[in-house]
């Protein structure tokens, strides 16, 4: 027998699992924004895919923009746009298999840039989770600018290799390009002259 509310005699209302609902909405939004971009998705569509009342989107996220921002944060976990500071970063980008769904953040980006509000969110997330993260691992001057250059290189390779399927970057000879990319990384992120620690 269900316990009853002593004041009304009715069974107590079942408590909503807010955390699970928010997670379901973000996962549904991730799939929708990745597929259709910011302008191609409605909140009702996302709520339906998550199996929840559309009004809960506003309750938990406030707006479509806030939901988009939080969803984009999910894609920073794999960070394919951020060049790792490792010896095999170039080989990783040019020759190795990708993790499942690793392009979600990139596809959300290129499919949402026609909307100014989405573009502002994308820029803020990339700068905070990408540029600043990479810059913190660099030494020498102009760290923010050099970090942005590294990310721009990676984004270009992701576009040409994994979206457009450019043959020169996808065939077996792509491995021969690794030293060139390593040289580019080294030129931008490599050791700096002693005493140049400014970020001007």
Number of C-alpha atoms within 10 A of each C-alpha: 4 7 9 12 11 9 6 8 9 11 12 12 8 6 6 8 8 11 10 10 19 19 13 18 26 25 17 20 27 24 17 20 26 25 15 14 22 24 13 12 16 13 19 14 14 24 21 13 16 19 13 16 12 16 12 16 22 13 10 15 17 12 13 17 14 16 21 21 19 17 23 25 18 15 18 19 11 15 19 22 24 22 22 16 14 8 9 11 15 24 17 15 20 22 19 10 8 12 9 8 11 16 21 21 26 21 17 25 22 14 19 21 18 13 12 10 12 23 16 12 19 22 15 14 18 22 18 12 16 22 25 17 15 23 21 11 12 21 19 19 16 16 23 19 16 20 25 19 16 23 21 15 18 20 17 13 18 20 17 16 20 15 13 10 13 13 12 12 19 15 13 10 12 15 15 13 15 19 12 11 18 17 13 15 19 11 12 18 21 15 11 14 10 8 9 11 14 10 13 9
